Amino acid sequence: MEQLTKNTALLVMDMQIAIISRLPDAAGIIGNVAKAIANAREKKMPVIYVVVGFRQGAPEINMNNKGFAASKEMFANLSADEFIKIHPDLAPKADEITVIKRRVSAFSGSDLEVILRSLNIGHMVLTGIATSGVVLSTVREAADKDYRLTILADCCADGDEEVHSVLTTKIFPRQAEVLTIDEWNKI
């Protein structure tokens, strides 16, 4: 088992209260991600949390960025500290790392790659919301950076179930191993 988990980290991406609350089946993904976190901790595997966040007033949002520009006013009026809060059922332990990113990919505008290198991580297990957002962008960038990847399909969610299905069954298998939480927990 040590060989399977050595140099591996679980990434818990965008599991913020403000993001999870938009999902119709929030309880399902919370339960599955909680199982993944427990499994990683039991195996002494690092759990790294990634959140999207901006400074007060959202100065990082450029109006040329179609995805974020539409929400700039909303972000500008939100408490930055409140927005990055991770759902309490998934909250990090005191010794676990939380990375703040400024764009969609877990790597963009964050120090994730520095953290991964310092921990000698070569394999990432990904969970996250949304499948078509942080998960897709992180898979693409991580694959280009030569990381080994596992995606826990039922620990990811998207506002569009068809998009989630296409990504996890047709697109992601080209660059990653795609498993369910139950399959991964047996490894």
Backbone torsions as a table, in degrees:
resi	resn	phi	psi	omega
1	MET	NA	-37.0	-178.4
2	GLU	-58.1	-39.2	-179.8
3	GLN	-62.9	-35.5	-179.1
4	LEU	-74.1	-25.2	-177.2
5	THR	-108.3	-9.8	179.6
6	LYS	-64.1	135.9	179.5
7	ASN	63.4	27.2	179.9
8	THR	-118.6	142.1	175.1
9	ALA	-131.7	145.8	172.8
10	LEU	-92.2	127.1	174.7
11	LEU	-104.1	125.3	178.2
12	VAL	-108.6	103.7	-167.5
13	MET	-110.4	128.0	174.4
14	ASP	57.9	35.6	177.9
15	MET	-88.3	45.2	-179.4
16	GLN	-82.4	146.3	-180.0
17	ILE	-52.0	-45.8	-176.7
18	ALA	-63.8	-28.2	-178.9
19	ILE	-88.5	-46.3	-179.5
20	ILE	-60.1	-36.4	-176.2
21	SER	-61.9	-16.5	179.6
22	ARG	-83.9	-9.8	-177.3
23	LEU	-85.2	139.8	177.7
24	PRO	-68.3	-34.2	179.8
25	ASP	-114.0	57.2	-178.3
26	ALA	-61.3	-38.7	-177.7
27	ALA	-61.3	-37.5	-179.9
28	GLY	-63.6	-48.3	-178.9
29	ILE	-70.8	-36.5	177.7
30	ILE	-60.2	-45.6	179.1
31	GLY	-61.8	-43.6	-179.7
32	ASN	-67.3	-43.2	179.9
33	VAL	-66.9	-36.5	176.0
34	ALA	-60.6	-38.5	176.6
35	LYS	-64.6	-41.6	179.8
36	ALA	-63.8	-42.6	179.1
37	ILE	-62.9	-46.0	179.6
38	ALA	-61.0	-41.7	178.9
39	ASN	-62.6	-46.2	179.9
40	ALA	-62.6	-45.5	180.0
41	ARG	-62.1	-40.6	179.5
42	GLU	-62.2	-34.7	-179.7
43	LYS	-87.4	5.5	-179.0
44	LYS	60.5	34.1	178.7
45	MET	-93.9	134.1	178.5
46	PRO	-60.0	137.9	173.2
47	VAL	-110.1	119.9	-178.5
48	ILE	-115.2	124.5	179.4
49	TYR	-94.9	137.9	177.5
50	VAL	-124.8	126.3	178.3
51	VAL	-126.0	149.5	173.2
52	VAL	-91.5	131.9	-178.8
53	GLY	-156.9	158.1	-179.1
54	PHE	-135.3	157.5	173.9
55	ARG	-67.2	163.8	177.7
56	GLN	-56.2	130.6	-177.7
57	GLY	89.3	-7.8	177.0
58	ALA	54.4	51.6	179.9
59	PRO	-66.3	-16.1	-179.8
60	GLU	-75.4	-14.2	-176.6
61	ILE	-87.2	116.5	177.9
62	ASN	-91.5	138.1	-177.8
63	MET	-67.5	-12.5	174.6
64	ASN	-77.1	-15.5	-179.3
65	ASN	-86.1	99.1	-174.1
66	LYS	-56.5	-40.8	-177.8
67	GLY	-64.1	-43.2	-176.9
68	PHE	-93.1	-29.3	-175.5
69	ALA	-58.7	-36.8	-179.5
70	ALA	-63.1	-23.2	-178.0
71	SER	-107.4	4.5	-175.3
72	LYS	-55.9	-45.1	-178.5
73	GLU	-63.0	-41.4	178.1
74	MET	-61.5	-47.6	179.5
75	PHE	-62.9	-37.5	-178.2
76	ALA	-63.1	-27.9	-177.9
77	ASN	-99.3	-2.6	179.0
78	LEU	-90.0	154.0	170.4
79	SER	-72.5	120.6	-179.2
80	ALA	-58.7	-40.7	-179.8
81	ASP	-66.4	-38.2	179.3
82	GLU	-68.3	-40.7	-176.1
83	PHE	-62.9	-35.1	-176.6
84	ILE	-85.8	1.4	-179.4
85	LYS	-64.8	128.2	178.7
86	ILE	-81.3	145.6	-180.0
87	HIS	-52.6	133.8	-175.0
88	PRO	-59.6	-28.4	178.3
89	ASP	-72.7	-10.7	-177.8
90	LEU	-121.7	7.7	-170.2
91	ALA	-58.4	143.6	178.3
92	PRO	-70.1	152.6	171.3
93	LYS	-77.2	165.2	-176.2
94	ALA	-57.3	-32.7	-176.6
95	ASP	-93.6	5.7	179.5
96	GLU	-95.1	147.4	-172.7
97	ILE	-87.5	137.0	170.6
98	THR	-117.8	127.5	-179.8
99	VAL	-107.6	133.3	175.5
100	ILE	-102.0	124.4	177.5
101	LYS	-107.5	159.3	-177.0
102	ARG	-112.7	-1.3	179.5
103	ARG	-138.8	-162.1	-173.4
104	VAL	-76.0	-50.2	-179.5
105	SER	-66.7	144.8	177.4
106	ALA	-61.9	-20.6	-179.0
107	PHE	-86.0	-27.9	-170.6
108	SER	-72.8	118.5	177.7
109	GLY	72.0	18.4	-179.9
110	SER	-126.4	174.7	176.0
111	ASP	-104.2	25.1	-177.7
112	LEU	-56.2	-46.4	-176.8
113	GLU	-63.0	-36.5	176.8
114	VAL	-63.4	-44.1	179.0
115	ILE	-61.8	-47.8	-179.7
116	LEU	-60.0	-43.3	178.7
117	ARG	-64.8	-41.4	-178.2
118	SER	-66.3	-28.5	178.1
119	LEU	-92.7	0.6	-179.5
120	ASN	60.3	41.3	-178.7
121	ILE	-88.1	127.4	176.5
122	GLY	-120.0	-5.8	-177.4
123	HIS	-135.8	125.3	178.1
124	MET	-115.5	138.4	172.8
125	VAL	-106.9	121.7	-170.8
126	LEU	-106.1	136.6	168.8
127	THR	-130.0	154.0	176.9
128	GLY	167.8	164.6	175.1
129	ILE	-125.7	120.9	9.8
130	ALA	-108.1	154.4	178.9
131	THR	-57.2	-40.7	-179.0
132	SER	-83.4	-2.1	180.0
133	GLY	-111.1	-102.4	-175.2
134	VAL	-58.2	-38.5	-177.8
135	VAL	-67.7	-52.7	180.0
136	LEU	-58.5	-48.9	-178.0
137	SER	-63.8	-39.2	-179.7
138	THR	-71.2	-39.9	177.2
139	VAL	-58.8	-48.7	-177.8
140	ARG	-60.7	-47.6	-177.8
141	GLU	-69.7	-41.8	-179.4
142	ALA	-64.5	-40.1	178.0
143	ALA	-63.2	-41.0	177.4
144	ASP	-65.3	-24.4	179.1
145	LYS	-92.7	6.8	175.4
146	ASP	70.0	28.2	172.3
147	TYR	-81.1	146.9	168.1
148	ARG	-79.3	142.5	-174.3
149	LEU	-132.7	139.9	168.8
150	THR	-127.7	133.9	178.0
151	ILE	-115.3	128.5	176.3
152	LEU	-91.4	99.1	-170.8
153	ALA	-57.2	-39.1	-178.4
154	ASP	-90.0	11.1	171.3
155	CYS	-112.4	14.9	175.5
156	CYS	-125.8	152.4	178.8
157	ALA	-149.0	157.5	-179.7
158	ASP	-143.9	152.2	176.7
159	GLY	-64.3	-21.0	179.4
160	ASP	-116.1	105.6	-176.3
161	GLU	-60.9	-35.0	178.6
162	GLU	-64.6	-41.7	177.9
163	VAL	-63.0	-44.6	177.0
164	HIS	-55.9	-46.7	-178.1
165	SER	-63.8	-46.3	179.7
166	VAL	-61.7	-44.0	-179.2
167	LEU	-64.3	-46.9	-175.0
168	THR	-76.6	-22.5	-178.9
169	THR	-104.0	-25.5	-175.1
170	LYS	-117.3	-37.1	-173.1
171	ILE	-93.0	-55.7	-175.6
172	PHE	-59.5	-37.1	-179.0
173	PRO	-60.0	-15.3	177.0
174	ARG	-72.2	-23.4	-176.2
175	GLN	-126.7	-5.2	-174.1
176	ALA	-152.3	161.6	169.5
177	GLU	-84.8	132.6	-179.9
178	VAL	-113.6	121.1	-177.7
179	LEU	-129.6	166.5	168.5
180	THR	-92.6	166.7	178.0
181	ILE	-60.5	-40.0	179.9
182	ASP	-65.2	-39.7	176.8
183	GLU	-64.4	-43.2	-178.6
184	TRP	-67.9	-37.9	-179.8
185	ASN	-64.4	-21.2	179.5
186	LYS	-82.7	-14.3	-177.8
187	ILE	-73.9	NA	NA
